[in-house]
Amino acid sequence: MKNVMIFLMLLLTTRTSCLQAEGPPLSSSSPQMGRIRVRVLDLRNQEGNLGIALFNAKKGFPGRSESAFMKGITPASGKEHLFVFENVPLGAYAVSVQHDENHNGKLDTNFFGMPKEGVGTSNNPGLHMGPPSFDAARFLLDRSEMEVVINIRYL
């Protein structure tokens, strides 16, 4: 009887370890995350700040940063600027950048509503009537790290 119990215990242990080895990893339920490095080029001066907004939906893109999924501000010092969004779930996004040259916390516009300060979006779409759409600036974060280069334009 003792030998039968030992045999059953060994059989059960062996079968359990085989099931664990064949099954999915325990952490498969956690979302995969990535990092988006935003490189901003072509500032006309080093005054003020850059407001950088990461959107995961059309709502508010590109000018309403309060609707952004993530956002940040960095000084406009130096010729090239790098801003990093960490721990971003994999998916579709668009980035907008505003060069707030006079530190007033908003994008200044002229009488017709056109920006007086620099603006840019991911994919650097051509300028048409009005700001670029979310779809024109959309990119897919499908790996652990990627870089988006944005050229600032002054209208």
VMD Tcl script that draws the C-alpha trace (Angstrom):
set ca {
  {0.00 0.00 0.00}
  {2.87 2.35 0.84}
  {4.43 1.72 -2.58}
  {1.14 2.50 -4.34}
  {0.87 5.84 -2.48}
  {4.43 6.79 -3.42}
  {3.75 5.84 -7.05}
  {0.55 7.94 -7.13}
  {2.36 10.93 -5.56}
  {5.16 10.69 -8.14}
  {2.64 10.37 -10.97}
  {0.65 13.37 -9.77}
  {3.79 15.50 -9.31}
  {5.09 14.60 -12.76}
  {1.74 15.31 -14.45}
  {1.36 18.67 -12.66}
  {4.82 19.87 -13.68}
  {4.10 18.90 -17.30}
  {0.90 20.92 -17.27}
  {2.69 23.94 -15.88}
  {5.44 23.74 -18.51}
  {2.91 23.57 -21.35}
  {0.61 26.35 -20.17}
  {0.91 30.11 -20.81}
  {3.13 32.21 -18.55}
  {1.41 33.60 -15.49}
  {2.09 37.22 -16.48}
  {0.26 36.98 -19.82}
  {-2.73 38.90 -18.42}
  {-0.71 42.09 -17.84}
  {-0.80 44.62 -20.73}
  {2.34 45.08 -22.79}
  {3.92 48.48 -22.43}
  {6.24 50.58 -24.54}
  {8.19 53.82 -24.60}
  {7.70 56.63 -27.12}
  {10.64 58.95 -27.67}
  {9.52 62.25 -29.24}
  {12.34 64.14 -30.98}
  {11.40 67.75 -31.81}
  {13.35 69.61 -34.49}
  {13.41 72.99 -36.26}
  {12.63 75.44 -33.45}
  {13.25 79.00 -34.58}
  {14.50 80.06 -31.15}
  {15.16 78.74 -27.65}
  {12.53 80.84 -25.91}
  {9.66 79.44 -23.86}
  {8.50 75.85 -23.52}
  {7.37 72.93 -25.61}
  {4.01 71.42 -24.75}
  {3.90 67.80 -25.90}
  {0.67 65.79 -25.88}
  {0.11 62.09 -26.60}
  {-3.41 61.24 -27.81}
  {-4.97 57.79 -28.06}
  {-8.21 59.03 -29.66}
  {-9.45 61.75 -32.04}
  {-11.11 63.75 -29.27}
  {-9.20 66.99 -28.71}
  {-6.41 66.30 -31.20}
  {-4.23 68.26 -31.83}
  {-4.87 71.41 -29.81}
  {-6.78 70.40 -26.69}
  {-4.12 68.90 -24.45}
  {-6.64 68.44 -21.62}
  {-8.04 65.51 -23.70}
  {-4.59 63.93 -24.14}
  {-3.78 60.47 -22.82}
  {-0.42 61.81 -21.52}
  {1.26 65.20 -21.74}
  {4.32 67.10 -20.63}
  {6.25 70.34 -20.84}
  {9.95 70.82 -21.46}
  {12.07 73.98 -21.84}
  {12.82 75.00 -25.43}
  {16.57 75.19 -24.85}
  {19.07 73.75 -27.30}
  {18.72 72.86 -30.96}
  {17.16 69.43 -30.55}
  {14.65 68.30 -27.95}
  {13.78 64.86 -26.69}
  {10.75 63.98 -24.60}
  {9.97 60.42 -23.50}
  {6.57 58.94 -22.67}
  {7.15 55.88 -20.44}
  {4.88 52.90 -19.71}
  {2.54 53.45 -22.66}
  {0.21 50.52 -23.49}
  {0.77 49.21 -27.02}
  {-1.74 50.71 -29.47}
  {-2.47 53.61 -31.83}
  {-1.42 57.16 -30.91}
  {-0.75 60.63 -32.30}
  {1.50 63.34 -30.86}
  {1.11 67.11 -31.04}
  {3.70 69.71 -30.05}
  {3.23 73.43 -29.44}
  {6.11 75.90 -29.00}
  {4.89 78.36 -26.37}
  {7.52 81.01 -27.05}
  {6.20 83.64 -24.64}
  {5.50 81.36 -21.61}
  {1.80 82.25 -21.46}
  {0.63 78.62 -21.36}
  {-1.38 78.73 -24.59}
  {-0.95 78.71 -28.35}
  {-1.24 82.26 -29.59}
  {-3.19 82.73 -32.81}
  {-3.83 85.56 -35.25}
  {-7.16 87.11 -36.23}
  {-7.94 84.15 -38.52}
  {-7.12 81.56 -35.85}
  {-3.80 80.53 -37.40}
  {-0.97 79.82 -34.92}
  {1.58 82.57 -34.34}
  {3.79 80.08 -32.50}
  {5.27 76.82 -33.73}
  {3.23 73.62 -34.05}
  {3.86 70.07 -35.18}
  {2.36 66.60 -35.16}
  {3.57 63.05 -35.59}
  {4.07 61.92 -39.21}
  {4.59 65.60 -40.15}
  {1.52 65.67 -42.46}
  {1.25 68.39 -45.07}
  {-0.62 71.56 -44.19}
  {-4.18 71.88 -45.50}
  {-7.09 74.01 -44.42}
  {-7.04 73.61 -40.64}
  {-5.01 71.39 -38.34}
  {-4.06 67.81 -39.28}
  {-6.46 65.03 -38.37}
  {-5.76 62.32 -35.81}
  {-5.69 59.78 -38.64}
  {-3.05 61.76 -40.56}
  {-0.80 61.86 -37.48}
  {-1.62 58.34 -36.21}
  {1.11 55.74 -35.66}
  {1.17 52.31 -34.07}
  {3.21 51.57 -30.96}
  {3.77 47.85 -31.49}
  {7.13 47.30 -29.80}
  {8.89 48.15 -26.56}
  {10.43 51.40 -27.84}
  {10.02 53.69 -30.82}
  {10.97 57.20 -31.85}
  {8.76 59.83 -33.44}
  {10.41 62.84 -35.12}
  {8.38 66.05 -35.31}
  {9.40 69.10 -37.35}
  {7.98 72.30 -35.88}
  {6.33 74.64 -38.37}
  {5.74 78.36 -38.05}
  {2.88 79.67 -40.19}
}
mol new
graphics top color blue
foreach p $ca { graphics top sphere $p radius 0.5 }
foreach p [lrange $ca 0 end-1] q [lrange $ca 1 end] { graphics top cylinder $p $q radius 0.2 }
display resetview
